[in-house]
């Protein structure tokens, strides 16, 4: 703990991604709840600001990484006359490390040596405690603990407008559970997190047959996601609406809030759903759900990560670096349909 009295100002540095900024919001809310008079500034990515940027009581400064050096120059100008009592450097990457140097503060808190990627420890002067085996949200919450914020009940409270809620409510059919399937994760290099379209369609058909569900397919506007939406819709029997590429982040959040269950891989929607209190059946093979799973729905997670580690890395989870990925396109194929339908049953049966 660095301080026993509330600081006047704090700068939070967490640019991306959607899931991680949702975790960071829980940290910011705990600061607000403990120290309502503390001024909060958050340096955030452009995409993520579309989801979180209208939260009252936080000054958001958007850093558009696509603009490269120009974005850094603009940030330097904006912060030229600013000084913060503490900076919470919750994003460890070389691009963000350079931002840490722009933020003027006597206290720049970063990750411990094991988690300070890209030499983050060179750009900070304090570190959170070294703890192995933490969920990402718990690790981020250590930043609040380090400046003296006591434990608080988790909350997110992301604003939604009446029109956004009306949009989501329009897909609700009286007496029918509403299930959102967000089949794809982000399209990054060797990021093999997508289950097959055939399996998603079979899971949707199970939900429709057994529970008479309304099923919504959601996702971004990439070619892969659009093709997933078309393929799943074609193989589904009834009650499925393909909204892939047709929603804003706020509309997606409203849909997740309105739904009774979300089915998705390790992706932003899993954590958005968590933020609005909706149960998540998470599909995990290439990443460890104990580290990155939906925080409030880990009992619903289909976890074949240990099996994937044995098959593709030849090691047990305990032998690996915490958070190590399984980068093999065959890993998600280890998830069996029966495991997923069993979790759907567990989630929907308890909501009846």
C-alpha positions as CSV (number, residue, x, y, z in Angstrom):
1,X,0.0,0.0,0.0
2,X,1.5,3.3,-1.1
3,X,-1.0,5.8,0.5
4,X,-3.4,5.9,3.4
5,X,-5.2,9.0,2.2
6,X,-7.2,9.4,-1.1
7,X,-5.2,10.9,-3.9
8,X,-6.6,14.0,-5.6
9,X,-6.1,12.6,-9.1
10,X,-5.4,9.2,-10.8
11,X,-4.5,8.3,-14.3
12,X,-5.6,4.8,-15.5
13,X,-3.7,3.5,-18.6
14,X,-5.5,0.6,-20.3
15,X,-6.1,0.9,-24.0
16,X,-7.5,-2.4,-25.0
17,X,-9.0,-5.0,-25.5
18,X,-12.7,-5.0,-24.8
19,X,-12.5,-7.8,-22.2
20,X,-9.5,-6.2,-20.4
21,X,-11.1,-2.8,-20.3
22,X,-14.2,-4.4,-18.8
23,X,-11.9,-5.8,-16.1
24,X,-10.3,-2.4,-15.7
25,X,-13.7,-0.7,-15.3
26,X,-14.3,-2.9,-12.2
27,X,-11.1,-1.5,-10.7
28,X,-12.1,2.1,-11.6
29,X,-15.5,1.6,-10.0
30,X,-13.9,0.3,-6.8
31,X,-11.8,3.5,-6.7
32,X,-14.9,5.6,-7.3
33,X,-16.9,3.8,-4.6
34,X,-14.0,4.3,-2.0
35,X,-12.8,7.7,-3.0
36,X,-15.7,9.6,-4.7
37,X,-13.7,12.9,-4.6
38,X,-10.7,11.6,-6.5
39,X,-10.5,12.8,-10.1
40,X,-10.1,10.0,-12.6
41,X,-8.6,10.1,-16.0
42,X,-8.5,7.1,-18.3
43,X,-6.3,6.8,-21.4
44,X,-8.2,4.3,-23.5
45,X,-8.4,2.9,-27.1
46,X,-10.8,4.3,-29.7
47,X,-12.8,1.1,-30.0
48,X,-13.1,0.6,-26.3
49,X,-14.2,4.2,-25.8
50,X,-17.2,3.5,-27.9
51,X,-18.4,1.1,-25.2
52,X,-17.2,2.9,-22.0
53,X,-16.5,6.5,-23.0
54,X,-19.8,7.9,-21.7
55,X,-19.4,6.8,-18.1
56,X,-20.0,9.8,-15.8
57,X,-17.3,10.9,-13.4
58,X,-14.4,9.7,-15.6
59,X,-12.4,11.8,-18.0
60,X,-11.6,9.6,-21.0
61,X,-8.6,10.5,-23.3
62,X,-8.8,8.4,-26.5
63,X,-5.5,7.1,-27.9
64,X,-6.0,5.9,-31.5
65,X,-3.1,3.5,-32.0
66,X,-3.7,3.5,-35.8
67,X,-2.3,7.0,-35.9
68,X,1.1,6.0,-34.5
69,X,3.5,8.8,-33.7
70,X,0.8,11.5,-34.3
71,X,-1.3,9.9,-31.5
72,X,1.6,10.1,-29.1
73,X,2.3,13.7,-30.0
74,X,-1.3,14.6,-29.4
75,X,-1.4,12.8,-26.1
76,X,1.8,14.7,-25.1
77,X,0.2,18.0,-25.9
78,X,-3.0,17.2,-23.9
79,X,-1.0,16.2,-20.9
80,X,1.7,18.8,-21.1
81,X,0.4,20.8,-18.1
82,X,-1.1,17.8,-16.2
83,X,0.3,16.0,-13.2
84,X,-1.3,13.0,-11.4
85,X,-0.8,11.7,-7.9
86,X,-0.7,8.2,-9.3
87,X,-0.7,6.4,-12.6
88,X,-2.1,2.8,-12.8
89,X,-0.2,1.3,-15.7
90,X,-2.5,-1.7,-16.3
91,X,-1.4,-2.4,-19.9
92,X,2.0,-4.0,-20.5
93,X,3.1,-3.6,-24.1
94,X,5.9,-1.6,-25.7
95,X,3.4,0.8,-27.3
96,X,1.8,1.5,-24.0
97,X,5.1,1.6,-22.1
98,X,6.0,4.7,-24.1
99,X,2.7,6.3,-23.0
100,X,3.6,5.6,-19.4
101,X,6.5,8.1,-19.9
102,X,4.2,10.8,-21.1
103,X,2.0,10.6,-18.0
104,X,3.6,12.8,-15.3
105,X,3.3,11.2,-11.9
106,X,5.6,10.5,-9.0
107,X,3.9,7.1,-8.7
108,X,3.7,4.9,-11.8
109,X,2.5,1.4,-10.8
110,X,3.0,-1.5,-13.2
111,X,2.9,-5.3,-13.1
112,X,5.3,-7.5,-11.2
113,X,8.4,-8.7,-13.1
114,X,6.8,-11.9,-14.2
115,X,3.8,-10.1,-15.8
116,X,5.5,-6.9,-16.9
117,X,5.8,-7.8,-20.6
118,X,8.0,-5.8,-23.0
119,X,10.2,-4.6,-20.1
120,X,7.3,-2.6,-18.5
121,X,9.3,-2.5,-15.2
122,X,11.7,-0.1,-16.9
123,X,8.9,2.4,-17.4
124,X,7.3,2.2,-13.9
125,X,8.6,2.8,-10.4
126,X,6.3,0.6,-8.3
127,X,4.9,-2.9,-8.9
128,X,1.9,-4.9,-7.8
129,X,2.7,-8.0,-5.7
130,X,3.9,-11.0,-7.6
131,X,1.2,-13.6,-7.4
132,X,1.0,-16.7,-9.5
133,X,-2.3,-18.1,-10.7
134,X,-4.5,-15.0,-10.6
135,X,-7.4,-14.2,-12.9
136,X,-6.8,-11.1,-15.0
137,X,-9.4,-9.2,-13.1
138,X,-7.9,-10.1,-9.8
139,X,-4.5,-9.0,-11.0
140,X,-5.8,-5.7,-12.2
141,X,-7.6,-5.2,-8.8
142,X,-4.1,-5.4,-7.2
143,X,-3.5,-1.9,-8.6
144,X,-6.3,-0.5,-6.5
145,X,-5.1,-2.4,-3.5
146,X,-1.6,-1.1,-4.0
147,X,-2.8,2.5,-3.6
148,X,-4.9,1.7,-0.6
149,X,-8.4,1.0,-2.0
150,X,-10.2,-1.5,0.2
151,X,-12.2,-4.4,-1.3
152,X,-15.5,-3.4,-2.7
153,X,-18.4,-5.3,-4.2
154,X,-17.8,-5.7,-7.9
155,X,-19.8,-3.4,-10.2
156,X,-19.6,-2.1,-13.7
157,X,-22.7,-0.1,-14.5
158,X,-22.0,0.7,-18.1
159,X,-24.6,3.2,-19.3
160,X,-27.2,2.2,-21.9
161,X,-29.7,4.5,-23.5
162,X,-33.4,3.9,-23.7
163,X,-33.2,3.3,-27.4
164,X,-30.4,0.8,-27.0
165,X,-32.5,-1.1,-24.4
166,X,-35.5,-0.9,-26.7
167,X,-33.4,-2.4,-29.5
168,X,-32.6,-5.4,-27.4
169,X,-36.0,-5.8,-26.0
170,X,-37.4,-6.0,-29.5
171,X,-35.9,-9.5,-29.8
172,X,-37.5,-10.8,-26.7
173,X,-40.5,-13.1,-27.2
174,X,-42.7,-13.6,-24.2
175,X,-42.2,-16.9,-22.5
176,X,-39.1,-17.8,-24.4
177,X,-35.5,-17.7,-23.1
178,X,-33.2,-15.5,-25.1
179,X,-29.8,-16.9,-25.9
180,X,-26.9,-15.0,-27.6
181,X,-24.3,-16.9,-29.5
182,X,-21.2,-14.9,-30.3
183,X,-19.2,-17.6,-32.1
184,X,-15.9,-15.9,-32.9
185,X,-13.0,-14.4,-31.1
186,X,-10.8,-11.6,-32.4
187,X,-8.9,-12.2,-35.6
188,X,-5.3,-12.1,-34.4
189,X,-2.3,-14.1,-35.6
190,X,-2.4,-17.7,-34.4
191,X,-5.5,-17.0,-32.3
192,X,-7.3,-20.3,-32.6
193,X,-10.3,-19.8,-30.4
194,X,-13.3,-20.5,-32.7
195,X,-15.4,-23.7,-32.3
196,X,-16.9,-25.0,-35.5
197,X,-20.0,-23.5,-37.1
198,X,-21.5,-27.0,-37.2
199,X,-21.1,-27.4,-33.4
200,X,-22.6,-24.0,-32.7
201,X,-25.6,-24.8,-34.9
202,X,-26.1,-28.1,-33.1
203,X,-25.9,-26.2,-29.7
204,X,-28.4,-23.7,-31.0
205,X,-30.8,-26.4,-32.2
206,X,-30.5,-28.1,-28.7
207,X,-31.5,-24.8,-27.0
208,X,-34.4,-24.3,-29.4
209,X,-35.7,-27.9,-29.2
210,X,-35.4,-28.3,-25.4
211,X,-36.2,-24.8,-24.2
212,X,-38.0,-23.1,-27.1
213,X,-35.3,-20.4,-27.1
214,X,-34.9,-17.4,-29.3
215,X,-31.3,-17.5,-30.5
216,X,-29.4,-14.4,-31.6
217,X,-26.0,-14.6,-33.5
218,X,-23.8,-11.7,-32.9
219,X,-20.3,-10.6,-33.9
220,X,-18.2,-8.1,-35.8
221,X,-18.1,-7.3,-39.5
222,X,-15.1,-9.4,-40.5
223,X,-15.4,-11.9,-43.4
224,X,-14.9,-14.8,-41.0
225,X,-17.6,-13.6,-38.6
226,X,-20.1,-13.0,-41.4
227,X,-19.4,-16.4,-42.8
228,X,-19.9,-18.0,-39.4
229,X,-23.3,-16.2,-39.1
230,X,-24.4,-17.5,-42.5
231,X,-23.2,-21.0,-41.9
232,X,-24.8,-21.3,-38.5
233,X,-28.1,-19.8,-39.6
234,X,-28.3,-22.2,-42.6
235,X,-27.8,-25.3,-40.3
236,X,-30.3,-24.1,-37.7
237,X,-33.9,-25.3,-37.7
238,X,-35.8,-22.2,-36.4
239,X,-35.7,-19.3,-34.0
240,X,-32.3,-18.0,-35.0
241,X,-31.6,-14.4,-35.9
242,X,-28.3,-13.5,-37.6
243,X,-27.2,-10.1,-36.3
244,X,-23.5,-10.6,-37.1
245,X,-22.0,-7.2,-38.2
246,X,-25.3,-5.4,-37.6
247,X,-24.8,-4.0,-34.0
248,X,-22.8,-1.3,-32.4
249,X,-20.9,-2.2,-29.2
250,X,-23.6,-0.5,-27.1
251,X,-26.4,-2.4,-28.9
252,X,-24.4,-5.6,-28.4
253,X,-24.1,-4.8,-24.7
254,X,-27.9,-4.2,-24.5
255,X,-28.5,-7.6,-26.2
256,X,-26.2,-9.3,-23.7
257,X,-28.0,-7.6,-20.8
258,X,-31.4,-8.6,-22.1
259,X,-30.4,-12.3,-22.8
260,X,-30.7,-15.2,-20.4
261,X,-27.5,-16.9,-21.5
262,X,-24.4,-16.2,-23.7
263,X,-22.4,-18.8,-25.5
264,X,-19.0,-17.8,-26.8
265,X,-15.3,-18.5,-26.8
266,X,-12.6,-16.6,-24.9
267,X,-13.6,-13.1,-26.3
268,X,-14.8,-9.6,-25.4
269,X,-18.5,-10.6,-25.2
270,X,-17.8,-13.0,-22.4
271,X,-16.6,-10.2,-20.2
272,X,-19.2,-7.7,-21.5
273,X,-21.9,-10.3,-20.5
274,X,-20.2,-10.6,-17.1
275,X,-20.4,-6.8,-16.7
276,X,-24.2,-6.9,-17.1
277,X,-24.7,-10.0,-15.0
278,X,-25.7,-12.4,-17.7
279,X,-24.5,-16.1,-17.3
280,X,-21.9,-17.2,-19.8
281,X,-21.1,-20.7,-21.2
282,X,-17.5,-20.0,-22.1
283,X,-15.6,-22.4,-24.5
284,X,-11.9,-22.7,-23.5
285,X,-9.2,-24.8,-25.1
286,X,-6.4,-22.6,-26.2
287,X,-6.4,-20.3,-23.1
288,X,-6.8,-21.0,-19.4
289,X,-10.2,-20.0,-18.0
290,X,-8.8,-19.8,-14.6
291,X,-6.9,-16.7,-15.9
292,X,-9.2,-15.3,-18.6
293,X,-12.6,-17.0,-18.1
294,X,-15.9,-15.1,-17.5
295,X,-15.3,-14.0,-14.0
296,X,-18.8,-14.7,-12.5
297,X,-19.6,-17.8,-14.6
298,X,-16.6,-20.1,-14.2
299,X,-18.8,-22.9,-13.1
300,X,-20.4,-22.9,-16.6
301,X,-17.1,-22.9,-18.5
302,X,-16.3,-25.8,-20.8
303,X,-12.6,-26.2,-20.0
304,X,-10.5,-28.6,-22.1
305,X,-7.4,-26.4,-21.7
306,X,-5.6,-29.1,-19.6
307,X,-6.4,-31.7,-22.3
308,X,-5.1,-29.4,-25.0
309,X,-1.9,-28.7,-23.1
310,X,-1.2,-32.4,-22.8
311,X,-2.0,-33.2,-26.4
312,X,-0.4,-30.2,-28.2
313,X,2.3,-29.1,-25.7
314,X,3.1,-32.4,-24.0
315,X,2.9,-30.8,-20.6
316,X,0.5,-30.5,-17.7
317,X,-0.9,-27.0,-16.9
318,X,1.2,-26.8,-13.7
319,X,4.4,-27.2,-15.8
320,X,3.6,-24.2,-18.0
321,X,4.0,-20.5,-17.7
322,X,0.8,-19.1,-16.2
323,X,-1.4,-17.9,-19.1
324,X,0.5,-19.8,-21.8
325,X,-1.6,-20.3,-25.0
326,X,-2.1,-23.4,-27.0
327,X,-1.5,-22.2,-30.5
328,X,-2.9,-25.1,-32.5
329,X,-5.9,-25.0,-34.8
330,X,-7.0,-28.4,-33.6
331,X,-7.4,-27.4,-29.9
332,X,-11.0,-26.2,-30.0
333,X,-12.0,-29.5,-31.7
334,X,-11.4,-31.1,-28.3
335,X,-14.6,-29.4,-27.0
336,X,-17.4,-31.9,-27.4
337,X,-21.0,-30.9,-28.1
338,X,-22.3,-32.9,-25.2
339,X,-20.1,-30.8,-22.8
340,X,-21.6,-27.6,-24.2
341,X,-25.2,-28.8,-24.2
342,X,-24.8,-30.0,-20.6
343,X,-23.7,-26.5,-19.6
344,X,-26.6,-24.9,-21.5
345,X,-28.9,-27.2,-19.6
346,X,-27.4,-26.2,-16.3
347,X,-27.6,-22.5,-17.0
348,X,-31.2,-22.5,-18.5
349,X,-32.6,-25.0,-15.9
350,X,-31.6,-22.8,-13.0
351,X,-33.1,-19.7,-14.7
352,X,-36.5,-21.3,-15.1
